[in-house]
Amino acid sequence: MSSITTSAIDTPSRRSVERACDDLAIIVLTVVGLIASLTFRDYGLGWDDYTHAEYADLLLRMYGSGFKDTGALSFANLYMYGGGFDMAAALLHKAIPLELFETRRLLGAAVGIIGLAVTWRLGRRVGGPLAGLAALLLLALCPTFYGHMFMNPKDAPFAVAMVILMLGLVRLAEEYPSPSPRTILIVGLGAGLSIGSRILGGLALIYAVVGFVPMLLEEIRTQGAREAVRRFVHVGYVLLPGLILGYLVMGLIWPWSIIEPGNPFQAATYFSHFFEKPWKEMFDGALVSVPDMPWSYLPTLFALQLPEVLLGLSIAAAVATLLALPRADVSGRRKTILLMLTLAATLPIAVAIVKRPALYNGIRHFIFVIPPMTVLAGTAFAWGMNWLKQNRRSWQPAALAVFSFGLLLPLGEMIRLHPYQYTHFNHIAGTVRGADYRYMLDYWGLALKQASDSLREELDERHEAPPHGRKWKVAVCGPQRPAQVALGPDFTIGWDSHAADFAMTLGEFYCKGLTAPVMVEIKRDDVVFARVYDIRGRSISSLLAIPAP
C-alpha cells in the first residue's frame, strides 16, 4: 500500500483509467442522489426525532432573542450535543414546501451524499482514482451508513463531519510543512463541525498526534532535531486561523460549549458514564443490561453488519498498515497518512472494548468509523489490482468480478430491506432472517410509519369510521411520537391497551405477540418488523413482553 498507480486496470478505451474512474464516481453520486430524492419520504421517525426538532426550535429561539431565551442550554441532555443539523433542517423547512420531518429526511440524505463525495475525494487522494471509486462504492453500498444517513440526526452528520476532518488531516500530512489555505480551512471546518456535533470529535486529536509520529521521526532523521521542531512550530502557527474558525463553528452549532470554557470537558465526563436508567437489549440471543454488554459487542456487530467485502478489505488494509510502519522503503509521510486512517477506523472500537461503556442500539454510535474503513478498503483494493497488473495480469478480471459480487450482495439486501437498510445483517449472520431473535433489528422503530400508513389505508378500504364522538385509539409498543405523526390527527396514541381499538407493535423482543386479528403486517425477508392488531372487544393487559425499565 506504499504506492498506488492510476493505471491499475487496463481498459480498451483511449481515455485514461483516471478519467474513467472519476466519471464513474460522478455517476454513482448522481444515481445515489436521484434514488435518495425519490425515496426520502419512505423513512419513518425514530425515537429521538421529535425531541431533536424541539431542540432546534429552542436554539433558533435563543439566537432570535439575542440569547435572552436560553432554554436550549438546559433542554434534556441535548444541550451537550451540537444542534447544527437540527437548526439547518428547521431553517430549510421554512424555505421549502415540505413537512418538517420530510425536510429532515431530505437534509439527512443531502448530508450523507456530501459524506460520500468527501470519502471519494479522500480515497482518491490516498490511493488514486481507483481507490477513490472503490471507497465511494463501498460506502454507498454499506446499508448501515446509507440507512442512517436519512434518519439519524446525530451520528450520521457526525460521521460526515469526521471524514471532512480526516480529509483535512491527510492534506496536512501531504503538504507538511507548508499547508495551503484550503487545507487550513478544511481542517478548521472539519474540527468545528465534528466536535460541535459530538464531543467524540476530539478523538481526531489522537489520530493526528499519534499518526504524525512516523513523519516527525523521519523529519528529525533527515532535517535534524532543531529544524524538525522549527517546522513543526511553523505548522502549528499557520494552523491557528483554521483552529479559530473551528472554534467559532463549534460555538455556532453547539452554543453551550463556549458558554463556559470547561463545558466540552464536562460533556466528555458526562458521556463517559451511563446517564439513563438501565434497560436490556438483545445480544446474541440473550437479554443483557446495556451497562453490562460484553467486550465482544462491537466486534461481533461490526463483523455481522458490515458487507463482507468491506470487512475483508478493511482488515487487510489495517494489517498492511501495521506491516508498513517498520519498513524503510515506505516514506514517513505515507506511514502517517495510513496510520491516521487506521486509527480513525479502529481506535474508537478498541477504546470501547477496553473501557466497556454502556453499549446499545447496535453500532449506530460508531458509524463514524465506517468512512475511514472504506477509504482503507478502497486503497487495499487498488493496491491489489496494481499488484495483479504487475504480476498476474490475467487474474485482474477475476479479482474485479469478486469485488463486484461483493458489492452486489449488500445492494440486493438494501433493495429487499428498503426503507430499513440500517437493520442489515450480512450473509455471515444469515441476513436479518438469521439475526432475528438474536439481535436488535428496528431499534429506531421506523416500521411504525409504514404500519401507520397501512392502517389508515386498511380502514379506508373497509369504509370504517371511529365511534361517534371520539377518535380511533391506538395503543403502541414502540416510540409513540413517530406513530402519532404518521397516523395524523384522527387518531389518539397511548400505552393503554384496555380502551384501545388497535394495537401497533414493533417486531422486537419487548413487544408481545397478541392473540388478535392482524390487520397490518410489515415484513422484510420473512421477518416481522411491525404489526397492527384489531383489539376491539378484547381485554389486553399489556403490550410489553418484559417489564418496563
N, C-alpha and C positions, 0 to 999 in steps of 0.2 A: 504494500500500500504506500510505499515511499514515493512512487511516481506513477502518474496516470497519463496516458496519451489520449488525444481526442480521436484517434482512429482505431479504437478497439474493435470495431466491427467493419468489415468491408461491405460496401453497398454497390450495386450495379449503376446507380445514378451518378451523374457527374458532380452533383452537389456534395459537399463535404459531409462527413458524419456529424460534425459540429452543427452545421446548419440544419441537418435533418432532425437531430435530437432536439434542438431548440424549437423548431417548427412543431414537432410532436408535443412538446411541453405546452406550447401555447394552445394547441388543440385540446389537450387534456384539461387545462384550466377553463377553456371555453365550454367544453362539454359539462364539466362539473358545475360551472356557473349556471348553465342552462337547466340542468336537472334540478339544481337547488331552487332556481326561480319558479319551477313548475311544481315543486313538492313541499316547499317550506311550510305550507298550511297544514300538512298532514301530521305534523309533530305536536303532540299534546303538551300540556303544562306539567311540570314536575312539582315536587313538594315545596320548593323554595321560590317558585316564580312570582307568586303574588306578593310575597314579602319583599323580594328584590324590587318589584315595581313600586312598592310603598317607600322603600329606601330612596329610590330615585326621586320621587316627589319631594321627600324631605330635603335631599341635597339641593335640588333646584330651588326649593323654597328658601333655603338658607342663603344661597347665592343671591337670589332675587331680593331678599330683605336686607342685604348688606351685612350678613352674619348676625342679624338680630334674632332670627328664629334658628336656634341651634338644636332643634330636636333630633336632627340627623346624627349628632355627635354622641347620642346615647341610645340609639334605636337598636333594640335587641342586642345581638353581638355583631351586627353587620358593620357598625362603625369601625371595627377592627379590620375590615376589608376595604379595598377600594371600590368605588361605585362608578368607575368610568364607563363600563358597558351599559349599566343601568341608566345613567344620565343620557348617554348617547341615544339609547333606544327611546327614552321619554321625549327627547327633543325631536328625533326623527318622526315619532308618532304625530307630533304637531304639524309636520310638513307633508306627510303622505296620507292618502285616503285608505289606511288600513287600520284594523282594530289593534289595540295596544299589544296584545300577545302575538298577533300575527307579525307586527312590526319587530318584536323581539326575536321571533324566529328568523325573519328575513335578515336582520342585522347580524344575528349569530352566524348565518350562512356566509354573509359577506366577510366577517372577521375570519371565519375558517378558511375561506378561499385566499384571503391575504396570507394566512399561515402557510397554505400550500405553495403560494408563489414565493414566499421568503425561503421556505425549505428547498424549493427548486434552485433558487439562486445560491443558497448556501452549499447545497450538494454540488452544484456546478463549479463553484469556486474551490471547493476542497478536492474534488475528484475529476473534474472535467464535465463536458456536456452529457455524456452517457450516464455518469454518476448522478448528475442533477435530474435527468429524466427518470432514472430508476428510483431515486429518493421521492420524487413527486408522485410516481405511480404507487409506490409502497405506502405513502401517507394517504393518498386519495382513496386507496382500496384497503385502508385499515378501518374496519367497521367501528371500532371503539372511538377513534378520533372523529370519523365522519358523523356518527350518530350524536356525539356530544356537542359538536360544533353548532348544531341547531338549537339546543335547548339547555345547555349548561352555562349559566351566566357568570360563573366564577372560574371554573377550571379550564374551559376551552379558551376564553380570552387570555388567561394567564399563560397557557401553553404557547399561544401566538406571540405574546409579549416576550417570552423567554427565547423563542427562536429568533426573534428580531435582535435581542441582545447577543445571542450566540453569533449571529452574522457579524455584528459589530466587533466582537472579540476576535473572531477569525480574521477579519480585515485588519484589525490592530496588529495581530501577530504577523501578517503578511507584510505590512507596511512599516513595522518597527525598524528604527526608532523615530520615524517621521510620518505619523498618521495624517491622512488627508482630512480636510474639514468635513467631508462627507462621512468618513469613518467616525470622527469625533461626535458628529450629530447622531449617527446610528447608535453608538454606544450610550450616549446620554439619553436618547429617546427610549431605547430598549430597557435601560436601567430604571428610568422613571415609570414606564408602563408596567414592568414586571413587579417591582417592589410595591408600586402603587396598587397593584391588583391583589397580591398576596405577599405577606412578609417572607415567604419561602423564596422569593426572588433574590434574597440576599445570598442564597447558595451560589449564585454566579460569581461572587467574590472568591469563593473557594476554588471554583473551576479556573478562574483567572490566575490566582496566586500559585496554586499547585501546577497548573498547566504551563505557566511561563517558566518554570524552573529549568527544563531542558534548554530552552533558548538562552536564558540568562547564564547558565553554566558554559554554554558554547561562547557567549559573549566574553565572559571572563577569560576563557582559554585563548581566544583569538585576539581580543582587544585589550586585555589587561583589566585588572580589577577596578582601577581608578576610572578608566574610560567607560567600562560597563556600568558603573554606578552613575557616572555623569549622564550617560544616555538614558538610563532608567529614570533619573530625576527629571530629565527633559521631557520624557513621555508623560510623566505624571503632571508636569506643568501644563503641557499643551492640552491635556485631557480636562483641565479644570472647567473651561466653558461648557463642555459636554456634561460634566457632573453637575454643574449648576443648573443646566437645562433639565437634567434628570430629576433634580430635587424639586424644581418648580412643577414639572409634570406630575410627580408623585403627590405633591401638595394639592394640585388641582383635582385629581381624581380620588384622592384619599385625604381630605382636609384634616381629619383627626390626627394624622401622622405628624403634622407640623404645628399643631396647637401647643404641644409640649415636645421638646427635643427627645425625651425618653420614651415617647409613646410607641414608636416602632419596636423598641426592645420590650415594652410591656406587652405588645401584641404577640411577640415571639414567645414570651414566657406563658402567656395565656393559652396559646395554641399548643404548647408543649405538653400540656396536661389535658385530660379529657374533661370537658366543661359541661356535659349534659348528664342527665340521669341515664345510667347504662341500660341498653336493651340488647336483645340477642338477634343474631343473624345466622343464616345457614351457610356453613362452610364445610365442604367435603362430607355432606350428609349428616352433619351434627349441628345442633344449635349451640352457638358459642357467644358469650357476652363480648361486646365489641372491645372493652379494655383488655380482654384476655385472649385475643386472637393469637394463634401460634406464629412463630417466626416465618413459617412457610407460607403464610397467607399471600403475600405479594408475589414471591417467586412462582407459586402454584398458579395464581390467576393470570399473571403475565404469560406463563407457558401455555395456558389453556385458552386465552382470549386473543392473543396476537395471531395474525396469519402465520402459517408455518414458514413461508418463505422469508418473511420479515424476521421472525425469530431466529432462523438458522443463519441468515446473512449477518445479522447484528451481533450474534455471539461470535461468529468467525471474525468479524471486524474488531471486536474488543480484544480477542486473543491476539490477532495480528498487531494491534497497537502495543500490547504488552511485550510482544516479541521484538518490535521495532525499537523500543526505548534504549536497550543497551547497544544497538548496532551503530558502528562508527560511520557506516556509509549512508545513514539517514540524517539529514540536516536537523539541527536543533529546532529550526522554525517548523519543519514538518512534524517533528515529535510533539511540539507544543500544540499545534492545531489538532492532531489526532487525540492527544491526551485530554484536551479540554472537552472535545466531543464525547469521548468515552466517559469522562467524569459526569458530564451532563446527562448521559444515558443511564448510568449505573449508580452514581453516588447516592441520590435520594433513596433508591431502593435499599442499598446497603445500610444506610443510616437507619432506615425503618426496621430492617432485620435486627440490627444491634440494639436500638433503643426501645423497640417493642411499644410504640404508641398505640392508642386506640385506632383500630382499622375497621372500616365499614364501607358499604356501597361499592364493593369491588375495587377497581383500580382508577376510579374517576378522579381521585385527588392526585394521581400520579401520571395523568396523560401528558403532562408537560415533558416527560422523558421520551415520549414516542417520536416527536420530530427529530431530535438528535439521533435516535436509533435508526430512523430511516435514512438519514444522511450517511451514517456509518455503513449501513447495509448497502446503500446505493454505491458508495465508494468501493466496498468489497466486491460488488458485482462487476463494476467497471474494471477493477484490477484483475479479476478472474478472466474477463473477456480479453483483456490485453495480454495476459499470460498465455491464454489459448492461442491468440493470434501469433505469438512468437514461437510457441512450442507445439501446439496441437490444433492447427487452424481448422482441420476437418471436424473438430469437436464443437466449434462455435455454434453451429445451428442447433445441436442437441442441447447445449447449455442455455441458449436463448429460449428453446422450446420448454425446458424445465422451468425457467424463470417465468415464462408466460403462463404456464399451467399453474404455477404457484400463485399468480395474480388472479387467475380465473376462479380459484377456489373461494376466496373471500368475496369476489364480485358476485358469484352465484348466491352466496349466503346473504349478502346485502340486499339483493333483489327479493329473495324469499322473506326476509325479516322486515322489510320496509313497513312502517317507519320506525322500527325498533332495532336498528342496526347496532345500537350501543350494547344490546344484550348478547351480542355474538359470542359464541364459543367455537373454537376451531375443531377440525376433524380429529385431533388428538383427544379432545374431550368427548367426541361423538356428537358435535354440534349442540345446539340448545336442547335437542331431544335427549342427549346423553347427560347434559348438565342439569336438566330439570330434576327437582327433588334433592339435588346435591349442592347447588349454589343458587345465590340470588340472581334473578334474571331482570325483571322490570321493576327494579327498586325505586325508580323515579315515579312509577305509576302512570306512564304515558298512555297505556292502553285504555285508561278511563275516558279519554277523548273519543276514541273510536267506539267504545261501548256506549257512551252517551249519545253520539250521533246515530248509532244503530237503534238505540231505544226510541228516540224520537221518531225515526223512520218507521219502526215497527208499530208504534201507536198510531201514526198517521195512516198506515195501511189498514189497520184494524178499525179505523174511524172511532177510536176510543177517546173520551174526554174525561178529565178528572171529576171526582164527585162534586156536586153543586156546592159552591161557596168556598172552595179551597183549591189549592194546587196539588199536583202529584207530589207524593212524599217518597223520597228515595233514601234508604239507609246505605251508607258507603263504607266499605272496608278498604281503606287506602286514603290518599290525600283528598280532602273534601273540596278545597278551593278549585282544583282543576275540573272536578266533576260539575261544580256549580257554574263555572264559566262555560263549559261545553254544553250543559243542558239548557242554560238560559233561564229567564225569569219565570217560566211556567212551572218550575219545579222547586221544591223545598228539600234541602240536603241536611242530613244529620246522622248521628250514630244510632239513634233509637230504632231498632228493628221491629218493635212491638206494634207501632202505629203506622209503619211504612207500607206503601203499596208495592215497592220494588226494592230489591237488594242488589247493589252493584259491588262486586268483589274482585280484587286482583287475584291472579293465579298463584300468588306467593304463599309460603308456608303458614303465614299468620292469619290467613282468611279461611273460614270454613267452607267446605263443600256442602251446599244445602240440599235437602230433600224437598225440592220445589220445582215447578216447571221452569225450564230455562228459556228465556225469551231471546237472549243475545249471547253469543259465544265468540270471543275474539281469539283466534288460534294462529300460530305460526309453527311450521314444521311439526304439526300434531301436538304442540304444546299449548295449553290454555293460558292466555295472558290476562283475560278478564271474562267475567260472566255477569249477566243481569238475570235475576230470578224474579218471577211473579210470586210474591208472598202475600197477596191479598187473601184474607181469611185464614191465614196461618199464624201461629204463635212461634216466633223465632226469638229465642232469648238473647242471642249474641251472634255477631258475625265473626268474632275472633276465635281462632283455633287455640290460641295461647293467651294467658292473662296479659293485660296491658302493662307496660313497664311503669 
